[in-house]
Amino acid sequence: MTEAKPTRRNKEPKRAMTALQRRRLRVPRVGLHEQAAARLRTMIVRGELAPGQSLGEADLSDALGISRTPLREALKQLANEGLVELRLNHSAVITPFRRAELTELFEAVSGIERCAAELAALRMEEADFERLEALQDKIEWHHGRGELRDYFQANQQIHSAIVGFARNAVLRATHEALLARAERARFFALTVLGRWDESVREHQEILAALRARDAARAGQILAHHVRRTGEIVAETLDGKALDGKADAAAAAHLTATPRGRKTKKVAP
């Protein structure tokens, strides 16, 4: 019987990967397209780029100081997040607010955050409560000073923190997938007369329920708080997507900083 010929793979010993080769295989953690996406995401969420607004590649490339290739990758990423709509001619527009989509979005987010609050009420540690209380002091401070953008940033940290305190990785990943779209609507809702004051009071009630480890009440209040945001935006739009002249009005409304009801100032 003829002995099988050794293959090339059998002949050559497997070479270990050198440190230099490993270094060459590494890629930057944050590429140009991710940096561009982060900048554009902030502008969209805060209304600096209005719903329905067209995005010209040439102008964006120049403004961001990047070529069109990473810009297109950034726009694809934002499209996956539901913030941008891509067109066949390589153009893009900021996704308009649409009543039906907002209703579905906030039904999902309210369910996720309700579940998170219920779990968090049972799983939070003392350090978690201290962090949440510090954030609550911060939003009350910014509310009292009429600092909407700073308030909004701390507000988002509260929502993300509560989801994190549930200590459920699947829940957190699902929440993060919807976060950008929810943030944009939340910022819009805070500009509606009276909602900012209402939001502060609701956050106080959520914190109290969590502190009492009342899972049912914490979940109920947070779910209502989230759904209320969606309702306010939908009511403001009156069932129509923002376009044309409405875009300009929305942009001016969103970029304005309304004064909140004066409350007792609490240093952050």
C-alpha positions in Angstrom: 0.0 0.0 0.0 1.4 3.4 -1.1 2.0 5.8 1.8 0.0 9.1 1.5 2.1 12.0 0.4 2.2 14.7 3.1 0.4 17.9 2.0 2.0 21.3 2.0 0.1 22.1 5.2 1.6 19.0 6.9 5.1 19.9 5.7 5.2 23.4 7.0 4.9 24.1 10.7 2.3 26.6 11.7 3.9 29.9 12.3 3.0 31.8 15.4 1.7 35.4 14.8 4.4 37.9 15.8 3.7 40.9 18.0 4.4 43.1 15.0 1.8 41.3 12.9 -0.8 41.6 15.7 -0.1 45.3 15.9 -0.6 45.7 12.2 -4.0 43.9 12.4 -5.3 46.4 14.9 -7.7 49.0 13.6 -8.5 52.4 15.1 -11.3 52.2 17.6 -13.0 55.3 16.2 -12.8 55.9 12.5 -13.5 59.0 10.6 -17.0 57.8 9.7 -17.8 57.2 13.3 -16.6 60.6 14.4 -18.7 62.2 11.6 -21.7 60.1 12.6 -21.4 61.2 16.2 -21.3 64.9 15.2 -24.2 64.6 12.9 -26.2 62.6 15.4 -25.9 65.3 18.0 -27.0 68.0 15.5 -30.0 65.9 14.5 -31.1 65.1 18.0 -30.8 68.7 19.1 -32.7 70.0 16.0 -29.7 71.8 14.5 -30.5 69.7 11.4 -34.3 69.9 11.0 -36.6 67.1 10.1 -37.0 66.7 6.4 -33.8 68.8 5.7 -31.7 67.7 2.7 -28.1 66.9 3.3 -25.7 67.8 0.5 -22.6 65.6 0.4 -20.3 68.4 -0.9 -21.4 70.8 1.8 -21.2 68.2 4.6 -17.8 66.9 3.4 -16.4 70.4 3.5 -18.0 71.3 6.9 -16.8 68.1 8.5 -13.4 68.2 6.8 -13.6 64.6 5.5 -13.9 63.0 2.1 -17.2 61.6 0.7 -16.3 58.0 1.4 -16.3 58.2 5.2 -19.3 60.6 5.0 -21.3 58.1 3.1 -20.5 55.4 5.7 -21.6 57.9 8.5 -24.9 58.5 6.7 -25.4 54.7 6.3 -24.9 54.3 10.1 -27.4 57.1 10.8 -29.8 55.6 8.4 -29.6 52.3 10.4 -30.5 54.3 13.5 -33.5 55.8 11.8 -32.2 59.4 11.8 -31.5 59.7 8.1 -33.2 58.5 5.0 -31.0 57.7 2.0 -32.2 58.3 -1.5 -31.3 56.5 -4.8 -29.3 59.5 -6.1 -26.9 59.3 -3.1 -28.6 62.2 -1.4 -30.0 62.0 2.1 -32.6 63.8 4.2 -33.2 64.0 7.9 -35.9 61.6 8.8 -39.2 63.6 9.4 -41.3 63.1 12.5 -44.2 60.9 11.6 -47.1 60.3 14.0 -47.5 56.6 13.4 -43.8 55.9 13.8 -43.5 57.9 16.9 -46.4 56.0 18.5 -44.7 52.7 17.8 -41.3 53.9 18.9 -42.5 55.1 22.3 -44.7 52.1 22.9 -41.5 50.0 22.5 -39.3 52.3 24.6 -41.8 52.7 27.3 -42.1 48.9 27.6 -38.3 48.5 27.7 -37.9 51.2 30.4 -40.8 49.9 32.4 -39.2 46.5 32.6 -35.9 48.1 33.4 -37.3 50.2 36.2 -39.0 47.1 37.8 -35.8 45.2 37.7 -33.7 48.1 38.9 -35.9 48.7 41.9 -35.0 45.3 43.1 -31.3 45.2 42.0 -30.0 48.7 42.7 -27.2 49.1 45.2 -26.5 52.1 47.4 -23.9 53.5 45.0 -26.5 53.3 42.2 -29.0 55.3 44.3 -26.3 57.9 45.0 -25.5 58.3 41.3 -29.2 58.7 40.4 -29.7 61.2 43.2 -26.8 63.2 41.9 -28.2 63.2 38.4 -31.6 64.3 39.8 -30.0 67.2 41.6 -28.3 68.1 38.3 -31.5 68.2 36.2 -33.2 70.3 38.9 -30.3 72.7 38.9 -30.3 73.1 35.1 -34.1 73.3 35.1 -34.0 76.2 37.6 -31.5 78.0 35.5 -33.3 77.4 32.2 -30.4 75.4 30.7 -32.3 73.1 28.4 -29.3 71.5 26.6 -27.5 70.7 29.9 -30.8 69.4 31.4 -31.3 67.2 28.4 -27.9 65.6 28.6 -28.4 64.8 32.3 -31.9 63.6 31.6 -30.6 61.1 29.0 -28.0 59.9 31.5 -30.8 59.1 34.0 -32.8 57.0 31.5 -29.7 55.1 30.5 -28.6 54.7 34.1 -31.9 53.1 35.1 -31.7 50.7 32.2 -28.2 49.9 33.3 -29.2 49.3 36.9 -31.6 46.5 35.7 -28.4 44.6 35.0 -29.8 42.9 32.0 -27.5 43.0 28.9 -30.2 42.1 26.4 -32.5 44.8 27.7 -29.7 47.3 27.6 -28.7 46.4 24.0 -32.4 46.7 22.8 -32.7 50.1 24.5 -29.5 51.4 22.9 -30.7 50.4 19.5 -33.7 52.8 19.8 -31.9 55.5 21.8 -31.0 58.0 19.1 -34.5 58.1 17.7 -36.0 58.5 21.2 -33.6 61.2 22.1 -34.6 63.4 19.2 -38.2 63.2 20.1 -37.5 63.8 23.8 -35.6 67.0 23.0 -38.4 68.2 20.8 -41.0 67.4 23.6 -39.1 69.4 26.2 -39.5 72.6 24.0 -43.3 72.2 24.3 -44.8 74.6 26.8 -45.2 73.0 30.3 -43.6 69.7 29.5 -40.2 70.6 31.0 -41.8 71.3 34.4 -43.9 68.1 34.1 -40.8 66.1 33.3 -38.9 67.2 36.4 -41.8 66.3 38.6 -42.1 62.8 37.0 -38.4 62.2 37.5 -38.7 63.0 41.2 -41.5 60.4 41.5 -39.5 57.8 39.6 -36.6 58.3 42.0 -38.8 58.1 45.1 -40.4 54.8 43.8 -37.0 53.3 43.1 -35.7 54.3 46.6 -38.8 52.7 48.1 -38.0 49.6 46.0 -41.6 49.7 44.8 -41.0 47.9 41.5 -44.6 48.1 40.2 -44.9 51.9 40.9 -41.4 52.7 39.5 -42.2 50.8 36.3 -45.7 52.4 36.0 -44.4 56.0 36.4 -41.5 55.6 34.1 -43.6 53.9 31.4 -46.2 56.8 31.6 -43.3 59.3 31.5 -42.0 57.9 28.3 -45.3 57.4 26.6 -46.3 61.0 27.5 -43.2 62.3 25.6 -44.4 60.4 22.5 -47.9 61.7 22.9 -46.8 65.3 23.2 -44.7 65.2 20.0 -47.4 63.4 18.1 -50.0 66.0 19.2 -47.7 68.8 18.3 -47.3 67.4 14.8 -51.1 67.0 14.5 -50.6 63.9 12.5 -48.4 65.4 9.8 -44.7 65.0 9.0 -42.7 68.1 9.3 -41.7 69.5 5.9 -41.3 72.7 4.0 -42.0 75.8 6.1 -42.7 73.6 9.1 -39.1 72.4 9.0 -37.8 75.9 9.4 -40.3 76.7 12.2 -39.3 73.4 14.0 -35.6 74.1 13.6 -36.0 77.6 15.2 -38.2 76.2 18.0 -35.8 73.3 18.8 -32.6 75.5 18.8 -34.2 78.0 21.2 -33.6 77.6 24.9 -36.9 78.1 26.8 -36.8 79.3 30.3 -38.1 76.8 32.8 -40.2 77.4 35.9 -38.0 78.8 38.6 -37.4 76.2 41.3 -35.1 76.0 44.3 -31.6 75.7 42.9 -29.7 72.7 43.9 -26.0 72.7 43.1 -25.0 69.8 40.9 
